[in-house]
């Protein structure tokens, strides 16, 4: 009897495949969903403050919805993929889907400092001593990198590029160091200027906290937006000072994107900031409120949300901080 009982129990608990049908809104209500998407595209095409997310796209296979472009909030204006040379087929398909259906702009990032760090890591000899300046090969290394990544914009139908480039101030450098740095900057700036001229229909975001140090001022004039990285600052007053410092000199002051980081369950220090009263608050929300405040001398064109994939795991709503920020800066809850 025990044997029969065990066999029966095994039969009862044998897992079976169960088909679960979870139709998408477009399948259940095609006309209503079509009108909704039309409204979303119209909103993005209109005059409003932007919400842009920076997404770590290094996962070759999506580990969760946080890795998917299709799961981003519909009202997010643009997303910047951080690793342009790590695109996969599923990512390209989703990119074209959100571009077409939701009017979401998809760009990719070129990070000058990361390229330089990669070069320097390769050039260190076994003893850890750096190669002398006379052997500087970074201009050629940088040019080779740009040869690979700049054509990706047209090849995969990206909407543009976002260049993180904070050039060093060469005015106080010794002559030898100045010559090396100027040669490096010339390659970066000449190549990006060529790309801008050849890509008039593409977006160009310049991520730069000290744009006045850029020698080729046409890059500033041709930038659709200038993103000021403030995601690591500790209080909102410092955020304001950083943006106003970026606007000094002959830098266009009518196109600033101000960044903040989403919070993280694995890093309690990430994504928090002190407000004007000294209270610890969520950086994305506080930065959004500051962006929404009217100004007379600078234009806060929108918010940039770094580490946006972290925001997918909201306790009450996916991308809760992003959705709230969009509501604040656009004065609407339709997101």
C-alpha positions as CSV (number, residue, x, y, z in Angstrom):
1,X,0.0,0.0,0.0
2,X,2.9,2.4,0.8
3,X,4.4,1.7,-2.6
4,X,1.1,2.4,-4.3
5,X,0.7,5.5,-2.3
6,X,4.1,6.8,-3.2
7,X,3.6,6.1,-6.9
8,X,0.2,7.9,-6.9
9,X,1.7,10.9,-5.1
10,X,4.4,11.1,-7.8
11,X,1.8,11.0,-10.5
12,X,-0.2,13.8,-8.8
13,X,2.8,16.1,-8.5
14,X,4.3,15.6,-11.9
15,X,4.7,19.1,-13.4
16,X,2.8,19.8,-16.6
17,X,3.2,22.6,-19.2
18,X,0.4,25.1,-18.9
19,X,-0.2,27.5,-21.6
20,X,-0.8,31.1,-20.4
21,X,-2.3,33.6,-22.7
22,X,-1.5,37.2,-21.8
23,X,-2.5,39.2,-24.7
24,X,-0.9,42.6,-25.2
25,X,-3.0,45.7,-25.1
26,X,-2.6,46.1,-28.9
27,X,-4.1,42.6,-29.4
28,X,-7.1,43.1,-27.1
29,X,-7.9,46.7,-28.0
30,X,-6.2,47.4,-31.3
31,X,-8.0,50.6,-32.2
32,X,-7.7,52.1,-28.7
33,X,-4.0,51.1,-28.5
34,X,-3.3,52.5,-31.9
35,X,-4.8,55.9,-30.8
36,X,-2.8,55.7,-27.6
37,X,0.5,55.3,-29.5
38,X,-0.5,58.1,-31.8
39,X,-1.0,60.4,-28.8
40,X,2.4,59.3,-27.4
41,X,4.2,60.1,-30.6
42,X,2.4,63.5,-30.8
43,X,3.4,64.3,-27.3
44,X,7.1,63.5,-28.0
45,X,7.0,65.6,-31.2
46,X,5.6,68.6,-29.3
47,X,7.4,71.2,-27.3
48,X,8.2,69.9,-23.8
49,X,11.0,69.1,-21.4
50,X,12.7,65.8,-22.3
51,X,13.3,62.7,-20.2
52,X,16.3,60.7,-21.4
53,X,17.6,57.4,-19.9
54,X,21.1,56.0,-20.0
55,X,20.8,52.2,-20.3
56,X,23.5,49.6,-19.6
57,X,23.0,47.3,-22.6
58,X,25.9,45.0,-21.9
59,X,23.7,41.9,-21.4
60,X,23.9,39.6,-24.4
61,X,20.7,37.9,-23.2
62,X,18.1,39.9,-21.3
63,X,18.2,38.8,-17.7
64,X,14.9,40.6,-16.9
65,X,12.6,43.2,-18.3
66,X,15.0,45.8,-17.0
67,X,17.3,45.0,-19.9
68,X,14.6,45.4,-22.5
69,X,14.0,48.6,-24.5
70,X,10.4,47.6,-25.0
71,X,9.8,47.7,-21.2
72,X,10.9,51.4,-20.8
73,X,8.1,53.9,-20.0
74,X,6.2,54.9,-23.1
75,X,6.7,58.6,-22.4
76,X,10.5,58.4,-22.2
77,X,11.7,60.6,-25.0
78,X,15.0,58.9,-25.6
79,X,17.3,56.2,-24.4
80,X,21.1,56.2,-24.7
81,X,22.7,52.7,-25.0
82,X,26.1,52.8,-23.3
83,X,27.8,50.0,-25.3
84,X,27.4,50.5,-29.0
85,X,29.6,47.6,-29.9
86,X,27.6,45.1,-27.8
87,X,24.4,45.2,-29.8
88,X,22.5,41.9,-30.3
89,X,19.8,41.0,-32.8
90,X,17.0,41.1,-30.2
91,X,18.1,44.6,-29.1
92,X,18.1,45.9,-32.7
93,X,14.6,44.6,-33.2
94,X,13.3,46.2,-30.0
95,X,15.1,49.4,-30.9
96,X,13.3,49.7,-34.2
97,X,10.0,48.7,-32.5
98,X,10.1,51.5,-29.9
99,X,11.3,54.0,-32.6
100,X,8.4,53.2,-34.8
101,X,5.6,52.5,-32.3
102,X,6.3,55.0,-29.6
103,X,8.5,57.6,-31.2
104,X,11.3,56.9,-28.7
105,X,14.7,58.1,-29.9
106,X,17.5,55.6,-29.5
107,X,21.1,56.9,-29.4
108,X,24.4,55.4,-28.3
109,X,27.2,56.7,-26.2
110,X,30.8,57.4,-27.1
111,X,32.7,57.8,-23.8
112,X,36.0,59.5,-24.4
113,X,37.4,58.9,-20.9
114,X,36.6,55.2,-21.2
115,X,38.4,54.9,-24.5
116,X,41.4,56.7,-23.0
117,X,41.4,54.4,-20.0
118,X,41.3,51.4,-22.3
119,X,44.3,52.7,-24.3
120,X,46.3,53.5,-21.1
121,X,45.6,50.0,-19.7
122,X,47.0,48.5,-22.9
123,X,50.1,50.7,-22.9
124,X,51.2,50.0,-19.3
125,X,54.3,47.8,-19.4
126,X,54.8,44.8,-17.1
127,X,56.4,46.9,-14.3
128,X,53.4,49.2,-14.3
129,X,55.4,52.2,-15.7
130,X,53.5,54.3,-18.3
131,X,54.9,54.6,-21.8
132,X,56.5,58.0,-22.3
133,X,54.7,60.9,-24.0
134,X,57.0,60.7,-27.0
135,X,55.4,57.3,-27.8
136,X,51.8,58.5,-27.4
137,X,49.7,56.5,-29.8
138,X,46.3,57.5,-28.5
139,X,45.3,59.7,-31.5
140,X,45.6,56.7,-33.8
141,X,43.9,54.4,-31.2
142,X,41.0,56.9,-30.8
143,X,40.7,57.3,-34.6
144,X,40.5,53.5,-35.0
145,X,37.8,53.3,-32.4
146,X,35.8,56.1,-34.0
147,X,36.2,54.3,-37.4
148,X,34.3,51.4,-35.8
149,X,31.6,53.1,-33.8
150,X,30.6,56.2,-35.8
151,X,29.2,54.2,-38.8
152,X,27.0,52.2,-36.4
153,X,24.5,55.2,-36.3
154,X,23.6,54.8,-39.9
155,X,24.1,51.1,-40.1
156,X,21.5,50.3,-37.4
157,X,19.3,53.4,-37.9
158,X,20.1,54.9,-34.6
159,X,18.6,58.4,-34.0
160,X,21.9,59.9,-33.0
161,X,24.9,59.7,-30.7
162,X,25.7,61.1,-27.2
163,X,29.3,62.0,-26.7
164,X,30.7,62.1,-23.2
165,X,33.7,64.4,-23.6
166,X,35.3,66.6,-20.9
167,X,38.5,67.8,-22.5
168,X,41.3,68.9,-20.2
169,X,42.1,72.6,-19.9
170,X,45.4,72.9,-21.7
171,X,46.1,76.5,-20.9
172,X,48.2,75.7,-17.8
173,X,50.0,72.6,-19.0
174,X,53.7,72.4,-19.8
175,X,54.4,72.7,-23.5
176,X,55.2,69.0,-24.0
177,X,52.0,67.9,-22.2
178,X,50.0,70.6,-24.0
179,X,51.1,69.3,-27.4
180,X,50.1,65.7,-26.5
181,X,46.7,66.8,-25.1
182,X,45.9,69.1,-28.1
183,X,46.8,66.3,-30.5
184,X,44.3,64.0,-28.8
185,X,41.6,66.6,-28.6
186,X,42.0,67.5,-32.2
187,X,41.3,64.0,-33.3
188,X,38.2,63.8,-31.2
189,X,36.8,67.2,-32.1
190,X,37.6,67.0,-35.8
191,X,36.0,63.6,-36.2
192,X,32.9,64.5,-34.3
193,X,32.6,67.7,-36.3
194,X,32.8,65.7,-39.5
195,X,30.1,63.3,-38.3
196,X,27.8,66.2,-37.4
197,X,28.2,67.8,-40.8
198,X,27.5,64.4,-42.5
199,X,24.5,63.6,-40.3
200,X,22.2,66.6,-40.3
201,X,19.2,64.5,-39.6
202,X,20.7,62.8,-36.5
203,X,20.5,64.0,-32.9
204,X,23.7,65.0,-31.1
205,X,24.0,65.2,-27.3
206,X,27.2,66.5,-25.8
207,X,27.8,65.2,-22.3
208,X,30.2,67.8,-20.9
209,X,30.5,69.6,-17.6
210,X,33.1,72.1,-18.8
211,X,32.1,72.8,-22.4
212,X,34.1,76.0,-22.5
213,X,37.3,74.0,-22.8
214,X,36.2,72.5,-26.2
215,X,38.4,74.2,-28.9
216,X,36.0,73.6,-31.8
217,X,33.1,75.9,-30.7
218,X,30.9,74.6,-33.6
219,X,30.5,71.4,-31.6
220,X,28.7,73.4,-28.9
221,X,26.5,75.3,-31.4
222,X,25.6,72.1,-33.2
223,X,24.8,70.1,-30.1
224,X,21.0,69.6,-29.8
225,X,21.5,69.3,-26.0
226,X,24.3,69.6,-23.5
227,X,24.0,67.1,-20.7
228,X,25.7,68.1,-17.4
229,X,26.6,65.1,-15.3
230,X,25.4,65.9,-11.8
231,X,24.4,62.3,-10.7
232,X,27.3,62.0,-8.2
233,X,26.7,65.4,-6.5
234,X,25.5,65.3,-2.9
235,X,23.0,68.1,-2.7
236,X,20.7,70.0,-5.1
237,X,22.5,73.3,-4.5
238,X,25.6,71.7,-6.0
239,X,23.6,70.6,-9.0
240,X,22.5,74.1,-9.7
241,X,26.0,75.5,-9.3
242,X,27.4,72.8,-11.7
243,X,24.8,73.6,-14.4
244,X,25.4,77.3,-14.1
245,X,29.2,76.7,-14.2
246,X,28.7,74.8,-17.4
247,X,26.8,77.7,-18.9
248,X,29.8,80.1,-18.3
249,X,31.5,81.9,-21.2
250,X,30.3,81.5,-24.7
251,X,28.5,78.2,-24.1
252,X,24.9,78.1,-25.4
253,X,22.6,78.3,-22.3
254,X,19.4,77.2,-23.9
255,X,19.7,73.4,-24.1
256,X,20.8,71.8,-20.8
257,X,19.9,68.2,-19.7
258,X,20.6,67.6,-16.0
259,X,21.4,64.1,-14.9
260,X,20.5,62.2,-11.8
261,X,20.8,58.5,-10.9
262,X,18.1,56.1,-10.1
263,X,18.2,54.4,-6.8
264,X,19.5,50.8,-6.4
265,X,18.5,48.0,-4.0
266,X,22.1,46.7,-4.1
267,X,23.7,50.1,-3.5
268,X,21.9,52.1,-0.8
269,X,24.1,55.2,-1.4
270,X,23.1,55.4,-5.1
271,X,20.4,57.8,-6.3
272,X,20.0,60.0,-3.2
273,X,20.6,63.7,-2.7
274,X,20.1,66.4,-0.1
275,X,17.4,68.9,-0.8
276,X,17.7,72.6,0.0
277,X,16.5,72.0,3.6
278,X,19.1,69.2,4.2
279,X,16.7,66.3,3.8
280,X,17.8,63.1,2.1
281,X,15.6,62.6,-0.9
282,X,15.5,60.6,-4.1
283,X,17.8,62.4,-6.6
284,X,15.7,61.8,-9.7
285,X,12.6,63.4,-8.1
286,X,14.4,66.3,-6.5
287,X,16.3,67.1,-9.8
288,X,13.0,67.0,-11.7
289,X,11.5,69.5,-9.3
290,X,14.5,71.8,-9.8
291,X,14.3,71.4,-13.6
292,X,10.6,72.4,-13.4
293,X,11.4,75.7,-11.7
294,X,11.4,78.6,-14.2
295,X,14.7,80.4,-15.0
296,X,15.5,83.5,-16.9
297,X,19.1,83.0,-17.9
298,X,19.4,79.2,-18.6
299,X,17.0,76.7,-20.2
300,X,16.7,73.4,-18.4
301,X,15.6,71.3,-21.4
302,X,15.1,68.0,-19.5
303,X,16.3,65.3,-17.2
304,X,18.8,62.6,-17.8
305,X,18.3,59.4,-15.8
306,X,21.5,57.4,-15.3
307,X,21.3,53.7,-14.2
308,X,17.7,53.7,-15.5
309,X,17.5,49.9,-15.5
310,X,17.6,50.0,-11.7
311,X,14.3,51.9,-11.7
312,X,12.5,49.0,-13.3
313,X,12.4,47.2,-9.9
314,X,10.2,49.7,-8.2
315,X,8.4,48.5,-5.1
316,X,5.0,49.8,-6.3
317,X,5.4,50.4,-10.0
318,X,8.0,49.6,-12.7
319,X,10.1,52.7,-13.4
320,X,8.3,54.6,-10.7
321,X,10.9,57.3,-10.4
322,X,11.1,57.8,-14.1
323,X,7.4,58.1,-14.5
324,X,7.2,60.6,-11.6
325,X,10.0,62.7,-13.0
326,X,8.2,62.9,-16.4
327,X,5.0,64.0,-14.7
328,X,6.9,66.7,-12.8
329,X,8.9,68.2,-15.7
330,X,6.0,68.0,-18.1
331,X,3.3,69.0,-15.6
332,X,1.2,66.0,-16.6
333,X,0.4,62.5,-15.2
334,X,-0.1,61.0,-18.7
335,X,3.0,58.9,-18.8
